[in-house]
Amino acid sequence: MSRFNTYTEAARLTGLASDSLYTFAPGARRIPITEDLTATAHFTEHSWGIAARLIWLDDQHHTLAAAEASVRGGRNPSGSITARIRQFRAGGMLWTHTAKPVTTEPVSAAAGKHFLASDGNSAFHLWAEPDLDTPTVATIRWNWVLADATCNQRFPSIDDALTYIDRTLCPAIR
């Protein structure tokens, strides 16, 4: 397997999931991402509001990326739409957000950006945390931390963390 991560595509799916709530209709349908990529979208109504889940699968039906969005108030939204990446691939592994799925509760910004993955031998945790040396709240920067049972490593951006993951983790599956 070549170096490959789908974080950018997952981030794109969050935008599509949010946008799709403006034309909400319950059920499942396919949504084009690009000329070559299509996501499967699931739209559901809940007692607390409406939700969208978008999933991009490969030819063998493995998840490559997923995102979810929700808004309180049903078809007459009473708040802001919130969205998050649910899953992405990096380092040959599927990284999954640690929050409960949108099918059980609305997306919450308070859940942060926490992802877990395993290569069968080790478990990894990747999360974002604020850089406390940022000069002002308006210009806050985020560091990404990758941890396993033996160490924590900090990165100044998600791109740096994903590059490290793609080049370092799971070399046996490449």
Number of C-alpha atoms within 10 A of each C-alpha: 9 10 13 16 22 19 21 12 19 25 20 16 29 23 17 23 30 22 14 19 19 12 8 16 16 13 11 14 12 13 18 12 14 8 6 6 12 15 20 15 23 18 22 18 18 16 9 14 19 26 30 29 29 28 24 25 16 10 6 6 8 11 15 21 28 30 28 30 29 32 24 20 15 17 15 11 15 11 11 10 20 19 26 27 28 28 25 26 22 23 25 22 22 20 25 20 23 15 17 13 13 22 17 9 15 22 22 17 10 7 12 14 17 19 21 19 22 16 15 8 6 12 12 17 19 23 18 20 14 12 13 12 8 12 10 9 9 7 8 12 17 17 17 22 19 20 15 15 9 6 7 12 11 16 16 14 14 17 14 14 19 22 16 15 20 21 15 10 18 18 13 8 11 12
